[in-house]
């Protein structure tokens, strides 16, 4: 049986000394069995392609979410290893914290902090959609927090990291509804000096940058594109691709852009907010989102620029954004492109309220 990268790394092996700053640790299987009542069905929080996620409680009373590999395979082992490797490298207030992992025999488990408020998707399209707990203030804070987490991956992590699967179900919410970007099973570590890498397409329908979906070219700009779609979903409460009638689907940008050009930002906002918004902030988020999802990667923002604009740090840059060529009527044709749907690894976000196998677990940890 192949040995995963994390198990070959001395720093990740049981019994090896780790720096005191490392908060994660290696769990033994019996400890996680006890915490989850032997992975009892009543503790199951969600299920997806990777496996199942269970709620658990450790001996010290702390709550955890445990992602358990469904069936061992070389492909699943690679995703498990990639997620451990990335999470072991990063620490940021807006990234999901790794508590540890377990690799015994063919058991592969990843342990995270439990996120009591689940994911953004669960509040927009899932079991909490009717409750409308995401008021405008929370949505704005989520947008900024998630942007800061991704900017950290791109610019401040020891090795720059491309997430490759940014979407609502991978933005989790802690007890105070602060954003935690999660699920690094598809993440790519960028070699020093590289502008992009070519790889097999993986991700979620509606969030894929066109150059990645069609050519497999992945770069930081692909994450920017996905984040732009996420911003538009967060503001509108709609899905990236919605069925207008039995025979027609509409991409979110096709609906938002004409309204933005006419300065009709109130018509873009999720109706569940009942107009209780800060219109200047809504405008800012929508414009940033639309610039991020242009078909040409070089015309998109960087995540550092996104953070600054969302925070409104520069009035001059905000004015430049408002006067950007994208929002001039004659120059908008062809600025967006649809991604391919042919890759076997492209998934579609499901409504966890309606689907047995969900892309978002009840814990807010993606089970994929």
N, C-alpha and C positions, 0 to 999 in steps of 0.2 A: 504494500500500500504506500503511495507517495506520502512524504512527510511535508506538511505545509511549511511555508516560509517562517511563520511565527514560531513553530515548534523547533526549527533549526537554529533560530536566533538565541544565543545564550541568555540574552537579557530577558527573554520571555519564557524561559524554562523554569519549572517548579524547583525551588531550592536555591536558585541563583539570586544573588543580591541585586537589588535595584536601588536607584537613588531614592532618597527620602521624599523627593518632590513627586515621584510617581504615585498617583492615587489608585491606579488599577492594580489588579493582582491576578494570579492564576487560581481558579477555583477547582476543587475536586468535585467529581460527579455526585458523590453522596451528599455534599453540602447543598447543591442545587436541587437535587431530588427532594431533600427535606424542605427546602424553602418553597418549592412549588407543589408540595404534597404529591410527590412522585409524578409531576407533570399531569396532574389531575385535570380532567376535562373542564371542571368548574373553574379552574384557574386559567383556562385558555382565553387569551385576549384577541387573538387574530390568527389568520392563516393565509399563506401565500405560496408562491413558487419555491421560495427558499425553504420554508418550513413553517413551524408554528411559533407564536410568541405567548409566553405565560407570565402572569403576575406571580411574584414571589415576595417572601419576607424573610430576611436574614435573622440570625440569632440576636443581633443587636437592635432589631425592630425596624431597620431601614427597608424600604420597599424597592424592589428591583423589577426589571422586565428582562426576561430571558428568551433570546431567540435560539430556537433549536433546529438544527439541520434535519430536514425530513428524510432524505435518502442520500447516503454518501456517494459522491461521484467526483471525478477529477475537476469538473466544471464548478461544482458547488464548493469544493475545497479551495479553488482559486479565489472565488468570491469571498469566502470566509477569511482566507489569508489576507486578501487585499483590504478588507474592512478592519481587521485587527492591526495590520501594519499602519494604515492611515490614522486610526484612532489613537494608537500608541504614540504617534508623533505630535498630535495637536492638543492644545488646551486653549479654549476660548469660551467666554460666557455665552456665546450664541451658537456653540456647537454641542451636540449631544455628548455627554460624558461617558467614556468607557469605564465600567467598573471592573471588568476583567473578562476572562474567557476560560473555557474548559475544552481540552482535547484529549479524551481518553478513548482508546480503541477507535471505533468509527463514530463516536459521539462528538459533535462539534456544537458548542454553545457559546453565545456572546451575551455578556451581562451588561446592562445599561442602567442608568438612573431611570426610575419610573416617572413618566410624564402624565400627571393626573388630568390635564386638560387636552389630552390626545393631540390631534393634528389640525392644521388649518382646514384641510379637506373635510374632516368630520364635522366642523362647524359650518362650512359653506354648503356641503352637499350630502352630508351623512346624518348620523343619528341626532346630532345637536343642531341641525340646520334651522329647525322651527323655533329654537330658543333665542336665537340671535344674540349670543353672548359677546360676539365681536363687534363692539361699537366702533365708531370711527377712530377714537383715540387709540384703542387697542390695535386696530388694523395699521395705523400709522407707525406705532411702535414696533409691530411685527415686521413691517417692511424695512425699517431702518435696522432692526436687530439682525434679520436674516441677511441683509446686504453686508453688514459688518462681519458676520461669520464667514461669508463667501469671500469677501475681500481679504480676510486673514488667510484663507486657504491659498489664494492667488499670490499674495504678496509678502506674507510674514511667516508662514510655516517654514520650517528648516528646509524642506524640499517642497517646491510649489506644487499644489494639488489641484486637479480639475475634478469636480464632483461628478459630472455627467448625468445626473438624474435629479436635478432640482425641480420640485413640483410641490403642490400643496400638501400632499400626504407625507412628504419628507421634511416639512417644516413643522416641528413639534412645539407644544406649548406647555411651559411649566406651570406651577401652581399660581403664578402671578401673570400668566398669559405672555410670558417673554418667549421670543422665538429661539428655538434650538434646531439648527440644521442637522439632519440625520441621514443614515443609510449610505455608507461609503463602499458598498460592495462593488460598484461600477467605477470607483474613483481611479484616476490615473496620476501617477507621480511624474512630473515633468522633468526631464533631464536638464541640467544647467545649459542655458543658451538656446534651448529649443523653442521655436515659436509654435510648433504644433507636432502632433504625432498622428499616424494613420493607424486605425484600429477597426475592429468589428463594431458595427453599430449596436449600441444598447441604450435603452432609455424608454421614454413614455410618449405615446402619441400625443401630438399637440404641443409638446415642449421642445422638440428637436430642431436645432438650427439646420437650415437647408444644406449647408456645405458638409455637415456631419452626417445627416440622413442619407445624402446622395453619394458622397465620396469617402465617408469614414474619416474625414479630417477633423480631429478634435483639438481644440485650443481653449484658452481661457474665455475667448469670445463666445464659445458655445454655451458656457455657463451663463454668460451675460444674456444671451438670447433667451434661455430657459427662464432666467430670473425676470426678464421683461414680461414674458407670458404670465408668470406667477403674479407680478404686480397687477396686471390687468384683471386677472381672476380675483385677486384680493379686493380690488375696488368694485368690480361689477357683481361679484357673487355668481358669475356664470362659469361654465366650463370652457376650456380652450377651444373645443369643437362641439357645437351644439346642433341638434337636429331641428331644423326650422319646420319641416313637414316630412311626411313619409319618404320623400325621394330626395330631399335637399339637406345638406349640412352646411353650417356657416362657421368660419374661423373667427375667433374673437376679434382679431385686428380689423377684419372687414366691417365689423359693426362699430367698433370704437373710433377708428380713425376719422370717418366722416363727421361724427359728432364733435370730436376734438377740434377739427378744422373750423367748425361753426361755433366754437366756444360754448357748446351745450354740455358742460361737464356734469351738471345736476342730473341730466338724463342718463349718464353713464353709470352713476352710482347705484349700488345694490338697493333695491326698493325697500328691503327690510330695515334700512337705516332711517326711513321716514324723513329724509332730508336733514337729519341731525348730523351735519358734517362741517368741516372747515374747508370752504370751497377752494381757497388758495392752495391748501395741501393736496386736495383731490386733483387739482389741475397739475400740480407738480408731479405727483405719482404717475398720473396717466401719461404725461408728456415723456417722462423718463422711461416708462415702460415701452412706449411706441418707438423711441429712438433705439432702445436696446434690441428690438426685434426686426430691424432692417435686414434685408437679404444679404447685403454686402457686409462682411465682418468688420472691415476697416472703418465703416461708418458708425459702428456701435460705440457705446461708452465703455470705459473700463469700470470695474467694480469700485475702485476708489473714487472715481468721478460720480458714480451712482450714489455712494454714501454721502458725499458732499452735497449733491443736489437734493437728495431727500431731506437732508437736515437743513437745507436753505442757507448754507454757510456763505454763499456769495450771491449778492443781488445781480451783479454783472453777468455771472454764468447763468442765472435763471432767466435773465432777459435774452441772452444768446439762445437758450433752449427754446423760449417762446417764439423766437424769430427764425428758428431752424428751417432749412429748406423743405424738410419733410412735410411741414404744415402749410406749404404754399400749394393751393389746389392743382396747378398745372404740373407739379413735379412729383406727384405721389403714385403715378402708375408704375406698377412693377417693383415697388420697393419691398414687397413681401413675397416670400416663396413658400410653398407647402413642402413639408418633409415627406420622404418616402415612407410607405407603410409596409414595405416588403420584408424587412428584417425580422427574423424569428425572435430576436431579443427585444423588440419593441413591444411594450405593454400599454395598456390603457387604464387610466385611473378608474376604479370601480366605486360605486356607492356602497360603503360597508353596511348600510342599513338593508340593502337589497341583495347583496352577494354573499354566498357562503365563504368563497375564497376571496379575500380582500387584498388590496394593495396597501391598505392602512390598517394596522392592528388597533385594537382598543387601547393599547398602551401608548399609542402614538409612536411605536417602533415599527418600522415598515417590515412586514413579513415577506413581502414580494413573492 
